[in-house]
Amino acid sequence: MSASKNRVTDLASSEKQTLFRFASLFALLSIIIIGGFSYMYFSAQRELMLQEKKSTLETYSKQLLQELKFLHVNFDKTQLYPRHEEYESAIFDSDKKLIFSSAPTTLRVDKILYLEDAYVTLVSIAESYYLGAKYVVVKVKDDGVWLKQTRKELIAFNVLAFVFMFVIGYALLRLFLKPMRDALALLDRFIKDTTHELNTPVSTIVANIEMIDKSMLDEKTLKKINRIDIGAKTISNIYQDLTYLTLGNKIVTKDEELDVARVIEERMDYFKSLADAKKVSLSKEIIDSPTLLMDKAKFSKLLDNLISNAIKYNKLKGSIKITLQNNVMSVEDTGVGIAKEHISKMQERYSRFNNSSGGFGLGLNIVSSIAKEYDLKIKIDSREKEWTKVSVSW
């Protein structure tokens, strides 16, 4: 896994998160809109069915009133309440108390026309109180044909609506993401071009400073040269980070058996002037000298970022200790430390939790990227305002 691939992966991951959030919000709004229209359509179909049944129920209600009238007039001859196979019925008095019912289930008179328990019920008010009845209720079984048809129509509608909304959402998302993609592409080109242009002057400055015989300089000139050296190495370190992030896939990897202890000494010498500028002491404790099959430039970049961070976030006159033992290399500083809740996020790109110090939040992300490539394990321990220890094991 190269640094460039990691950068592309990070951008793809960010784009996926944006896509997921937009899709989730758009899907929620689509469900609400489609659900609202579906409910309105279902309600309209149910009301249409009720109105169609109403004419039939009104006919049954008139028939029942005629029969009640006959029963009222001939009550001394017959006391048999009329019953029909086509519908169930009941009569209530003015206080809405049941007088008689042919229905096996309970009937209500609080609504005029309603659907309940697969039955359509109509409540009519009698003009004449035959047998003391003011409310006449008739009830028929709903065959459910309208419901089956409505369900089929709603399923088809929802599928088409979701497809349509998906197409619209996808088009809108591409439209919204285009400026971000263009900006990222422009930024990427700018970083690559800038990195390329920095190469020659930075290399020239660093090489010429290393060629100066500092023992022949007076103290005033030596201080100036040291400042230039510190500035050049700072720029060089930033340049190397940018090179790794933008051109990682073009850097030729050459794995070899590294003498880790020797590389530590080389990088400590390189950072000595930077540490001295902040009056930070650099020390090492080499318990044993393991080897590691790895590209030297990448291991140096990993170690450089650990040392650079240790200097950057250290306190004045602080210390840095590099320990090597049992295939574990650790860099410990006496700096600002990291809050416990932030440790898990330290390896994310652009993560910075201390604005008082410089940096872009790239160091530990690069360390993590190189570690993943070579299956190295990273462990971060810290106590806020006291110390930080980063361990790399293999």
N, C-alpha and C positions, 0 to 999 in steps of 0.2 A: 504494500500500500504506500504510494508516494504522497508527498505533501500536497501536490496539486490535486490528486484524487481526493484527499481529505478536504481540501478547500471546496472542491466541487460538491462533495458529499454534504458539507456544512450548508452550502447554498441550497442544495436540493432539499435538505432537511428543513431549512427555514421556509422554503417555498411550499413544502408539503404541509407544514404547520399552518401557514397562511391559507392554503387550499382547504385544509381540514376545518379550520375555524369558519371560513366563509361558507363552505359547504354545509356545515352544521347549522349555522344561522339561516342560510337560505332554505335548507330542508325543513327547519322548524317553521319558518314563515310559510313555506309551501304547504306543509301539513295543515297549518291553521287555516289558510285560505281555501284549500281544497276541501278540508273537513267542514268548513263553514258552508261552502256551496253544496256539498253533499247532504248536509243536514237540512238545508233549505229545500233542496230538491226532494228529499225523502218526505219532509213535512208536507210539501205541496202535493206529492203523489198520494199520501195518506188522506189529506183533505179532499182530494179529488175522488178517491174511493168512497169516502164517507158521504160525499154529496150524491154520488151515484146510488149508494145504498139507501139514502134518505128517502127517495121517492117510493121505493119498495116498502120501507118501514112505515111511511105515512099511510100507504094503502092498507097495510096490516093494522095500523092503529085505528083507522076509520072502521074497518071491519069489526075490530074488537069492541069499539064504542057502540056499534049497532047491536051487537050481541049482548052487550051489557044493558042496553036500553030494553031489549026484549026480556032479558032476565029480570030486570027491575020491575017491568010491568007484570010479568007472569011469575013472580017470585013464589006465590002460593001454589003454583003448579009444578014448578021445577026449581031446584036450588043447585043445579050443576053448573059450575064455572066453566066457561068455554075454553077448550084446549085445541091446539093445532100442531101438526107435525112440522109445518114450515117455519114456525117461530115460537119462542117462549114469551110469556107475558106476565104482568103483575099490575096491581092497582094499589094506590096509596091514597090516604085521606089528606085533608088540607094541612094537617100537622106532619105530613110526610111519614106517617106510620103505615106499615104494610097491612093491607086488608086481606089480600089473597095473591098467591103467585103460583104459576105453573112451572117456574124455572127452578132447577135443583140448586142453583148457585144464588148468592146474595146479589140483589139489584140495588142500584143507587139512583137517586133523583136529583143529585146536585149538579148534573150537567144535562144539556139538552141532547147532544149527539156526541158519542165517544166510542173509541175502540179500546177494549180491555179484555185481556185473557182470550184473544182470538175471537171475540164476539163484538158485533156492532150493535149499539144500544141507542134507541130513540125514546126520549121522554116527551109526552104531549100533555097539555093541560085541557081537561074536559070542560066544555061549556056548561053542561048539566051534570050535576052530581049523582049519576046513576050508582045506586048501591053505596053512596057516600064517597065515591072515588073522585078525587080531583086530578090526580096524576095517573096517566096511563103509560105503562112502560112496555115496549116490545123489543125483542132481542133476537138477532139471527147470527148464525155461525159465519165467520169470515173464511172464505175458501183459500185465502193466501196467495192467489194467482198474482195479484198486483205486487205483493211483497217479493215474490220470486223474480218477477220481471224487473222491479226496481233495483234489486240487488245486482242482477246481471248488468243493467245499465250503469249502475254506480261503479262496479268493478271496471267496466270498459272505460268509463269516464276518468276514474282515478289513474288507471294505467296511462292513458293518453295524456292526461294532465301532468303526471309526474315526468313523462318523457319530454313533454313540451317545456316544463319548468327546468328540467335538467339541461336541455339544450340552451335555454335562455341563460341559466346560471353559469354554464360553462363558457358561453360567449362573453358574459359580463366579467367573469373571473379572468379570462385571457386579456380582456380590455384593461382591467384594473392592474394586472400583473405586468403588462408590457412596459410601463414607465419604470417600474422597479427593476425589471430585467435589463432594460436599456441602460439604466443608471449603474447597475452592477457591472455590466459589460464595459461601460466607459471607465469606471473606476478600476476595473481589472487591467484594462489596457494602459491606463495612466500609471498604475503601480509597476507594471512590467517595463514600460518605457523608462520610468524614473529610476527603477532598479538598474536597468541596463546602463543608463547614463552615469549612475553613481559609481559604477565599477572601477573605471579607470582612475578618476581623481582620488577615491578612497584608497585604492591599492597603492597608488603613487605616494600619498602622504604617509601611510603606515610604513611602507618599505624604506622611504628616505629617513624617517625618524629612527628606525632600527639601525640604519647605517651610520648615524651620528655617533661619534666618540664622545660620550658625555663627560668623560674624565677630564677632557681638555676645556670644558666650558666653565665660565665663572658662575657663581651662585645665582645671579640675577638672570642670566641667559638660560641656565639650567631649569629654573622655575618656569620660564616661558615655554621652553621645549616640552617640559612635563605637562603643562596645560594643553599644549597642542597635541601631545601624545594621548592624553586622556580624552580630549574631544574627538580625535581621529578614531580611537578605539571604540568610543561610544557610537559614532556614526557607522563604523565598520560592523559593529554588532547588530545594529538596526538593519544595515544593508544585508547582512547574512540571513537575518530573520525573514526579511522581505523576499530574498532570493529563494529561501527554502519554501516559503508559502506560495510564491507565484511560479517558480521555475523548477519545482521539486521533481517533476516527471522528466526533466531534461538533464538532471544531474546524474552522472554515471555513478552507479553504486559498485563499490569494490570491497567485498567483505574479506577480512583478514583476521588472524589471531592477534588481538590487541593486548599489549601489556598495559593494563588499566592503570596501574600505579604510575607508569611513565607518562601516560596521557594526563593524569591528574597534575603531576608536577609541571608539565608544559603549560597547561591552562592556568595554573596558579601564577606562573611567571607572567603570563600574558595579562592577567587582571591585577597584578600587583600595583601598577600605577593608579588604576581606578580605585582600588581599596585604600591606598595611601591618601588619595585626595579626600576621602571621607574619614581618614584616620581609623580605618577598620583593619584589624589584624587578621591575617590569613594563616591558618595552621592545618596540618594534616596528621593523621594517625593511620599508618599503613600496617595492619596486623599481619596480613598475608598479601601475596601478589597474584591474584587470579588472572586468567586470560578470558577473553570474550570474543567470539566470532562475530564481527560486526564491521561496518564501514567506519573508518576512523573519522571522517568528516562529520558523519551523523552523530557519532558518540561525542565528539568534541562539541557539536552544536547543542546536544542535550546537556552536557556538563556546563557549557558556557552560560546557558539560560538559567541553570540552577545557581551558579555563582553570581551572575549578573543580578538576579532577583535578590539574592542574599545581601549583596552590597547595596542595591537600590533601596530596599526596605529595612535596612539596618539603622541602628541609632549611631550618633556620633561617638567615635571611640569604641565602637562595638567590636564583635569578633565573629569569625566564621571558622568552623572546624569541619574538615572533610575527612570522613572515616571510611576505611576499606577493610572488610573482613567477611569471610565466608560467602563470597559472591554477593555481597551487599555493599553498595556505596551510598553513603548518606552525606548530605550537606546541611549543617545546622548553623543557624545564626541567632544573634541576640537582638532581633529587630522588633518590629511592631506587632508581629503575630497575626493570627487569623481567628476571627470569631468561630466558634464551633459550628454554628449553623451555615457558615459559608464554605467550610472545607470541602464539602461534596461538590461544590460548583467551581472550585479553583481551576480545574482543567478545561473549563469551557472557554472558547475563544472570546476575547474582549472582556473577560471577567476581571473587574477591579473593585476592591473593597476598601481602598485607601486612596483618597484623592490628594493627599499631601505629598505623595511621591509620584515620579514620572512613570512612563511606560504606557503600553497600549493594551496590556492584557493578553499578549501573544505568547509569552515565555513558556508557561506551564502547558499551554495548548500544544505548542511545538514539542515539548518534552513528552507529552502524552501520545502525540502522533508517532514520534520515533519509537517510543516504548511499545506501542501496539504493533508496529512493523516487525520488531524483533522479539515480541512476546516477553518483554520485560515488565516487571510488576512495580507500580508506583504506589508509595504510601506516604501520606502527609499527616504529620502530627504538629500541633501548635498550641500555644497558650497565648491568648491575646495580651499584647503589650509586653510580652516577655521573650518568646522564642518561637522559631519555626524549624522543623526538621523534615526534609524530603529524602526518602530512601528509595533507591532503585535496586532491585534484586533480579537475579537471573539464575 
